[in-house]
Amino acid sequence: MESRLFKNLWGGSMLEGSMTKPLGAISFVNAFLEILEQTETQGANLDYIVLATGSGSTQAGLMVGAQLVNPQTKVVGISVSEDKAKMEHCVETITEQTFKEFGAAPAKTSENVIIFDDYVKDGYGILNQETARALRLVAETEGICSTPFIRAERWLV
């Protein structure tokens, strides 16, 4: 499957973050194949993949991989940067572009994009009281020192 999917695709970086060739997302199609293989090796079903989503490329690539080879797998993004509507649009756009690179027609993309934005709060890496409390608690109880960039308030959940 992998050789067929990646035939005629090239690697590298696009200038100024262009997604005209969504190379970042393409690499995560391959990552999906690896995750699926490891899951099947363990005799398990891959029902969901849950990840932090910021640019949308990782989620889009995993979604394309899922839709191409294991459509029952749902890819759930927890936004770290934008509200749900903006992230959905971003992931949909990158997903559609990635499908075009593979010469495949996407399933209805908007129905497959699952995003939660409950943890965005004041914005990525912005220190607020909840984040500071979480950082302090984990440092005092676990000896782990971190930064607000990892969305530390999630530790309080």
ABEGO torsion letter per residue (X at the ends): XAAAAABGBBBEBBBGGBAABBAAAAAAAAAAAAAAAAAAAAGBBBABBBBBBAAGAAAAAAAAAAAAABAABBBBBBBAABBAAAAAAAAAAAAAAAAAAAGBBBBBAAAABBBBAAAAEAEBGBBBAAAAAAAAAAAAAAGBBBBAAAGAAAAAX
